[in-house]
């Protein structure tokens, strides 16, 4: 098993892009692009595979999700945030919303 922190550190060893260490735009654009690739693959599942994800498609999606994780880790690093802290903060936020009965709805501050 690997922690988010371990992943973040290890993935940074493969980060090669302009102005690394002070460039949030590059990993942000990569994150958006990879997310779009996942959406495209799911769209094709709906169109061509009757909404059934087979083993080959699952493997392709797994790889694309890995690319999303890589770009997320780089963006977090550029922002000087740890993925572990991001995960903890997110779970605390969601648990608070659950406890208050506001998981549904909209608005960042609910």
C-alpha positions in Angstrom: 0.0 0.0 0.0 1.0 3.6 -0.6 -0.1 6.7 1.2 -1.0 9.9 -0.5 2.1 11.5 0.9 4.3 8.7 -0.5 2.6 9.0 -3.9 3.0 12.8 -3.9 6.7 12.5 -3.2 7.4 9.7 -5.6 5.3 11.3 -8.4 7.4 14.5 -8.1 10.4 12.6 -9.2 8.8 12.3 -12.7 7.6 16.0 -12.9 9.3 17.8 -15.7 7.7 21.0 -16.8 8.6 24.7 -17.2 9.1 26.7 -14.0 8.5 23.7 -11.8 8.1 24.9 -8.2 6.3 28.1 -9.2 3.9 27.0 -11.9 0.3 26.2 -11.0 -1.0 26.6 -14.5 0.8 23.7 -16.1 -0.5 21.0 -13.7 -3.9 22.7 -13.6 -4.3 22.5 -17.4 -3.1 18.9 -17.3 -5.6 18.1 -14.6 -8.4 19.6 -16.8 -7.2 17.7 -19.9 -7.0 14.4 -18.2 -10.4 14.8 -16.6 -11.8 15.5 -20.1 -10.2 12.3 -21.3 -12.0 10.3 -18.6 -15.3 12.0 -19.6 -14.7 11.2 -23.3 -14.1 7.5 -22.5 -17.3 7.4 -20.4 -19.2 9.1 -23.2 -18.0 6.4 -25.6 -19.1 3.7 -23.1 -22.6 5.2 -23.1 -22.6 5.5 -26.9 -20.8 2.3 -28.0 -21.0 -0.2 -25.1 -24.6 0.3 -23.9 -23.3 1.8 -20.7 -21.4 -1.3 -19.8 -17.8 -0.9 -18.6 -15.8 -4.0 -19.7 -12.3 -5.1 -18.5 -10.5 -3.3 -21.3 -12.3 0.0 -20.7 -11.9 -0.3 -16.9 -8.1 -0.6 -17.4 -8.1 2.4 -19.7 -10.1 4.4 -17.1 -7.8 3.3 -14.4 -4.8 4.6 -16.3 -6.5 8.0 -17.0 -7.5 8.3 -13.3 -3.8 7.7 -12.5 -3.0 10.6 -14.8 -5.5 12.8 -12.9 -3.9 11.8 -9.6 -0.5 12.7 -11.0 -1.6 16.2 -12.1 -3.5 16.7 -8.8 -0.3 15.7 -6.9 1.7 18.2 -8.9 -0.8 21.0 -8.4 -1.0 20.3 -4.7 2.8 20.4 -4.5 2.9 23.7 -6.4 0.4 25.1 -3.8 2.5 23.7 -1.0 -0.3 21.4 0.2 0.0 17.7 1.0 -2.4 15.2 -0.5 -2.8 13.7 3.0 -3.9 17.1 4.4 -6.2 17.6 1.4 -7.8 14.2 1.9 -8.3 14.8 5.7 -9.7 18.2 5.1 -12.2 16.9 2.5 -13.4 14.1 4.7 -13.9 16.5 7.6 -15.9 18.8 5.4 -18.0 16.0 4.1 -18.6 14.5 7.5 -19.6 17.9 8.9 -22.1 18.2 6.0 -23.4 14.7 6.7 -23.8 15.4 10.4 -25.7 18.7 9.6 -27.9 17.0 6.9 -26.6 19.2 4.1 -24.7 16.7 1.9 -27.2 17.5 -0.9 -27.8 21.0 -2.2 -25.3 23.6 -3.5 -22.9 26.1 -2.2 -19.4 25.8 -0.9 -20.2 27.0 2.6 -23.1 24.7 3.4 
